[in-house]
Amino acid sequence: MATEQERADLIAALAAQRELFQITLRGIDDEQARQRTTASELTLGGLLHHLVSCERHWATVIEERDETAELDISKFDGEYAMGPDETVAGLLAEWEAVAAATANLIRAEASLDTSIPTPTAPWTPERVWWTVRFTVLHILREITHHSGHADIIREALDGANTTYQRA
């Protein structure tokens, strides 16, 4: 059974990793957020868009517990792109709302040990069940994984990164 301290620690770890990612975006305008700086198609804005979408998705998986859910990979078109009507400020505000909802979900969940079904996908055609805790840790893994990408993209853009920002 999860203690209140464990729940608080998960919420704090997610918040700390979101903050590190957001530091990498400090001082970036919308044009820079759309700019490719490496051989990869990834951009800072695209990564931000993905993290907002990803966290929202996994929170929904926890809430809905749909044993028939299938991942719709057609929705992946544009998953790693900042849309033409999106802005860094708008996506950050959206992420703040998603983060608050995730924190509320972690606090309200009866047990972090509850096993929930994950959507099937071409790479996991058989249903996999994760605990709520593991699903929250998966969100954390996504943020930390893509923070490294963001650092590299930012360094190539203007020499700054999470630990060094130009004035």
Residue pairs with C-beta under 8 A, 6 or more apart in sequence:
1 111
1 113
2 109
2 111
2 112
2 113
2 133
6 112
7 106
7 107
7 112
10 106
10 112
10 133
10 136
10 137
10 140
11 102
11 103
11 106
11 107
13 140
14 99
14 102
14 103
14 136
14 139
14 140
14 143
15 99
15 103
17 140
17 143
17 144
17 147
18 51
18 95
18 99
18 143
20 147
20 162
21 47
21 48
21 51
21 143
21 146
21 147
21 150
21 162
22 92
23 162
23 165
24 44
24 147
24 150
24 151
24 154
24 160
24 161
24 162
25 33
25 44
25 48
25 88
25 92
25 150
25 154
26 160
26 165
27 160
27 165
27 166
28 44
28 88
28 154
28 157
29 88
30 45
30 82
30 87
30 88
32 44
32 157
32 158
33 43
33 44
33 45
33 48
33 82
33 88
34 43
34 45
34 46
34 82
35 43
35 44
35 157
36 42
36 43
37 43
37 153
37 154
37 156
37 157
38 152
38 153
38 156
40 149
40 153
41 80
42 80
42 149
42 153
43 80
43 81
43 82
43 153
44 88
44 150
44 153
44 154
44 157
45 81
45 82
45 86
45 88
45 91
46 80
46 81
46 82
47 80
47 146
47 149
47 150
47 153
48 82
48 88
48 91
48 92
48 95
49 78
49 79
49 80
49 81
49 82
49 83
49 86
49 91
50 79
50 80
50 146
51 95
51 142
51 143
51 146
52 91
52 94
52 95
52 98
53 79
54 139
54 142
55 95
55 98
55 99
55 102
55 139
55 142
55 143
56 98
58 135
58 136
58 138
58 139
59 98
59 101
59 102
59 105
59 139
61 69
61 116
61 117
61 118
61 119
61 135
62 105
62 109
62 116
62 132
62 135
62 136
63 105
65 116
65 117
66 117
66 119
67 117
67 127
69 117
69 118
69 119
69 120
70 119
70 120
70 121
71 119
71 120
71 121
73 121
73 122
82 88
82 91
102 136
102 139
106 112
106 136
109 132
111 132
112 131
112 132
112 133
112 136
113 131
113 132
113 133
114 131
114 132
115 129
115 130
115 131
116 129
116 130
116 131
116 132
116 135
117 127
117 128
117 129
118 124
118 127
118 128
118 129
118 130
118 135
120 126
120 127
130 138
147 162
150 162
151 161
151 162
154 160
154 161
154 162
155 161
158 166
159 166
160 166
